[in-house]
Amino acid sequence: MRVLGVDPGLTRCGLGVVDGGTGRTVSPVAVDVVRTPADLDLALRLLKVSEAAESWLDRYRPEVVAVERVFSQHNVRTAMGTAQAGGVVALAAARRGIAVRFHTPSEVKAAVTGSGSADKAQVTAMVTRILALAEAPKPADAADALALAICHCWRAPMIERKERAEAAAAEQKRRYQARLAQAGTRAKKAGTR
């Protein structure tokens, strides 16, 4: 499975592609950071992020795009920009029929380090080790994008099993409710005779 990991942001948006193999085997394909100047109009900054994402989607053709979910940040303005950047990437993927999955920062940290409260240095160190990179990806946004891709590769089988189980449970519930409705209809007909 090829996954494009995206650490969304307006000033720096990390993009990282990894290929997932059997088990927990992952290998790096590409990593970079898209930068936009803070004094540029918001719409133009989002356009730059979108164009970069579209270029990466067309060039690397991932099966899935894993985007960091904006969970909570103290700075509302930063959170809004992060969410907007993630949104334009998700939209670009959706237009190409590519699945988009969102992962929280703690899910990503737990997947690559074993601790949902790991710091950026720990995430970068583990990404470097997991992907057997000669040097750590810089800045941290690049390492975070790779971590998102790794996280998705490792969590995808569990996510798929959960979705299948939820779909099966929903189908069972639907059938049960249909049987109840039929039984109720039969009881009403029997009562009116």
C-alpha positions as CSV (number, residue, x, y, z in Angstrom):
1,M,0.0,0.0,0.0
2,R,1.3,3.4,-0.9
3,V,0.4,6.2,1.5
4,L,0.9,9.9,1.3
5,G,1.1,11.3,4.8
6,V,0.3,15.0,5.3
7,D,1.2,17.2,8.3
8,P,-1.0,20.1,7.4
9,G,0.0,23.7,7.9
10,L,0.0,27.0,6.1
11,T,3.6,28.1,6.9
12,R,4.9,24.5,6.5
13,C,3.0,21.6,5.2
14,G,4.8,18.3,5.4
15,L,4.3,15.7,2.7
16,G,5.7,12.2,3.0
17,V,5.2,9.0,0.9
18,V,5.9,5.5,2.1
19,D,5.2,2.1,0.7
20,G,3.8,-0.5,3.2
21,G,4.6,-4.1,2.7
22,T,3.7,-7.3,4.6
23,G,3.6,-7.0,8.3
24,R,5.1,-3.8,9.5
25,T,7.5,-3.4,6.6
26,V,7.6,0.2,5.4
27,S,10.0,1.9,3.0
28,P,10.4,5.6,2.2
29,V,9.6,7.0,-1.2
30,A,9.7,10.8,-0.9
31,V,9.4,13.6,1.7
32,D,9.3,17.4,1.5
33,V,7.8,20.5,3.1
34,V,5.7,23.0,1.2
35,R,6.3,26.5,2.6
36,T,4.1,29.6,2.2
37,P,5.0,33.1,3.4
38,A,2.9,34.4,6.3
39,D,2.3,37.8,4.6
40,L,0.7,36.1,1.5
41,D,-3.1,36.3,1.2
42,L,-4.7,33.2,2.8
43,A,-6.4,32.1,-0.4
44,L,-3.0,32.2,-2.2
45,R,-1.4,30.2,0.6
46,L,-4.1,27.6,0.3
47,L,-3.7,27.5,-3.4
48,K,0.0,26.8,-3.1
49,V,-0.6,24.0,-0.7
50,S,-3.3,22.6,-3.0
51,E,-1.1,22.7,-6.1
52,A,1.7,21.0,-4.2
53,A,-0.6,18.3,-3.0
54,E,-2.1,17.8,-6.5
55,S,1.4,17.4,-7.9
56,W,2.3,14.8,-5.3
57,L,-0.9,12.9,-5.8
58,D,-0.3,12.8,-9.6
59,R,3.4,12.0,-9.3
60,Y,3.3,9.3,-6.5
61,R,-0.2,8.0,-7.0
62,P,-0.9,6.9,-3.4
63,E,-3.8,4.6,-2.5
64,V,-4.5,6.5,0.6
65,V,-3.9,10.0,2.0
66,A,-3.3,10.1,5.8
67,V,-3.9,13.6,7.2
68,E,-3.3,14.7,10.7
69,R,-6.6,15.6,12.4
70,V,-6.6,18.9,14.1
71,F,-7.4,17.8,17.6
72,S,-6.8,20.9,19.7
73,Q,-4.5,23.9,19.7
74,H,-4.4,26.9,22.0
75,N,-4.0,29.3,19.1
76,V,-7.4,29.3,17.2
77,R,-5.8,31.1,14.2
78,T,-3.2,28.4,13.8
79,A,-5.8,25.6,14.2
80,M,-7.9,27.2,11.5
81,G,-5.0,27.4,9.1
82,T,-4.0,23.9,9.8
83,A,-7.6,22.6,9.3
84,Q,-7.9,24.6,6.0
85,A,-4.6,23.2,4.7
86,G,-5.7,19.7,5.6
87,G,-9.0,20.4,3.9
88,V,-7.5,21.4,0.5
89,V,-5.3,18.3,0.5
90,A,-8.3,16.1,1.4
91,L,-10.3,17.7,-1.4
92,A,-7.5,17.2,-3.9
93,A,-7.4,13.5,-3.0
94,A,-11.2,13.1,-3.1
95,R,-11.3,14.6,-6.6
96,R,-9.0,11.8,-7.7
97,G,-11.0,9.1,-5.9
98,I,-8.2,8.5,-3.4
99,A,-9.3,7.5,0.1
100,V,-8.5,10.0,2.9
101,R,-8.0,8.9,6.5
102,F,-7.5,11.2,9.5
103,H,-5.4,10.3,12.5
104,T,-5.0,12.3,15.7
105,P,-1.5,13.3,16.8
106,S,-1.6,10.9,19.7
107,E,-2.6,8.0,17.4
108,V,0.4,8.8,15.2
109,K,2.8,9.2,18.2
110,A,1.6,5.9,19.7
111,A,1.9,4.1,16.4
112,V,5.5,5.1,15.8
113,T,6.9,5.5,19.3
114,G,4.6,3.4,21.5
115,S,3.6,6.5,23.5
116,G,0.8,8.9,22.6
117,S,2.6,11.6,24.5
118,A,6.0,11.4,22.7
119,D,7.6,14.6,21.8
120,K,8.7,15.7,18.3
121,A,12.3,14.6,18.8
122,Q,11.2,11.1,19.7
123,V,8.9,10.9,16.7
124,T,11.7,12.1,14.4
125,A,14.1,9.6,15.9
126,M,11.7,6.7,15.5
127,V,10.8,7.6,11.9
128,T,14.5,7.8,11.1
129,R,15.0,4.3,12.6
130,I,11.8,2.7,11.2
131,L,12.6,3.9,7.7
132,A,16.4,3.2,8.0
133,L,17.2,6.8,6.9
134,A,20.8,8.0,6.8
135,E,19.7,11.2,8.5
136,A,16.7,12.6,10.3
137,P,14.1,14.3,8.0
138,K,14.0,18.0,8.7
139,P,12.1,20.1,9.6
140,A,9.9,18.2,12.1
141,D,7.0,18.7,9.6
142,A,8.7,16.3,7.2
143,A,9.2,13.7,9.9
144,D,5.6,14.1,11.0
145,A,4.3,13.5,7.5
146,L,6.3,10.3,7.3
147,A,5.0,9.3,10.7
148,L,1.4,9.8,9.5
149,A,2.1,7.6,6.5
150,I,3.7,4.9,8.7
151,C,0.9,5.1,11.2
152,H,-1.7,4.5,8.5
153,C,0.2,1.6,7.0
154,W,0.3,-0.1,10.5
155,R,-3.3,0.9,11.5
156,A,-5.1,0.2,8.2
157,P,-5.7,-3.5,8.8
158,M,-7.3,-2.8,12.2
159,I,-9.3,0.1,10.8
160,E,-10.6,-2.1,8.0
161,R,-11.6,-4.9,10.5
162,K,-13.4,-2.4,12.7
163,E,-15.3,-0.9,9.7
164,R,-16.3,-4.4,8.5
165,A,-17.5,-5.3,12.1
166,E,-19.4,-2.1,12.3
167,A,-21.0,-2.7,8.9
168,A,-22.0,-6.2,9.9
169,A,-23.5,-5.0,13.2
170,A,-25.5,-2.3,11.4
171,E,-26.8,-4.9,8.9
172,Q,-27.8,-7.3,11.8
173,K,-29.6,-4.4,13.5
174,R,-31.4,-3.5,10.2
175,R,-32.5,-7.1,9.7
176,Y,-33.7,-7.4,13.4
177,Q,-35.7,-4.1,13.1
178,A,-37.2,-5.3,9.8
179,R,-38.3,-8.6,11.5
180,L,-39.8,-6.6,14.4
181,A,-41.7,-4.4,12.0
182,Q,-43.0,-7.5,10.2
183,A,-44.0,-9.1,13.4
184,G,-45.8,-5.9,14.5
185,T,-47.6,-5.7,11.2
186,R,-48.8,-9.3,11.4
187,A,-49.9,-8.7,15.0
188,K,-52.0,-5.7,14.0
189,K,-53.6,-7.6,11.1
190,A,-54.4,-10.5,13.4
191,G,-55.9,-8.1,16.0
192,T,-58.2,-6.4,13.4
193,R,-59.8,-9.7,12.4
